[in-house]
Amino acid sequence: MKKIMFVVIGLWLIAGYGVPTEGRKTSRDARESFSRHFEDKWITVKMALPNASDGLNIVDGRVDEEGLEALIKKHGLAAKAGDELRITKVKVKDRHIEFRFDKDARINILFDRPVTDADLDIDQINEWLSPVIDTTATKKESLSDKLKLN
């Protein structure tokens, strides 16, 4: 009887039931859906973005302004406030989410732990991005999304 119970519990855990999703890495479907939501949208820049492969970092929901100044000083500008850029690629990596724009601008949202499906919350990401870019086009139901449905 104990052996059967261990097998049932083992199968239950393997199937993912009863296991908290916190601490799990992101699923491929969640990453792809999240990336598709943001990619190919046009945004307006609110603050200068460096012309550096590192890009601007958002740590704990705050813009790393010291790092930003150093990158701009070292590499120059990719975009200035008021410029319009297209989000060309969004990559969900182990501990950060990378947003790539045309003109070689990048924004990274850094986490102190592995990124999970729960972290791919569009409203929360937009809140963190809002000091840097106008997030009107990246809201859950942007105008371009509505037009695609019609």
C-alpha positions, 0 to 999 in steps of 0.5 A: 500500500505504501509503495502505491501511495509513493507512486501516486504522489510521485506521479502527482508531483511530476505532473505538476499538481500541488507544486508551487509555480514560484521558483519555476522557470518560464514556460515556452508558451508564456515566453512566446506569448509575452514576446509577441505582445510587445514585439513590432510595437512603436513606442516613444522614448521618455529618456535617453537610451545608450548606444550600448549592447548592455542597454539601460537596466531596470533593477527592482523596478527602478531605472539604474540612472548611474549606470545609464549616465556611464553608458551614455558617456562611454557609448553615446546615445541610441535614442533621446527623449521624444524619439519613436522606436520599434520594439524589434525583439523581446527575450526572456532570459534566465534572470532578466527580460531584454527589450531590443529596439531599432537604433540598437537601443536596449532595456533590461529588466533585471531580477535577483532570481530566475524569471517565472511565468508570474513575472511575465505580467504585462501590467507590471512590466509596463509599470517598470518600463513607464519611466523610460518609454511611453507604454500606451502601445504596449498595454494589454489591449493596444489599438493595434491589437484591436485592429488585428481582431477586426 
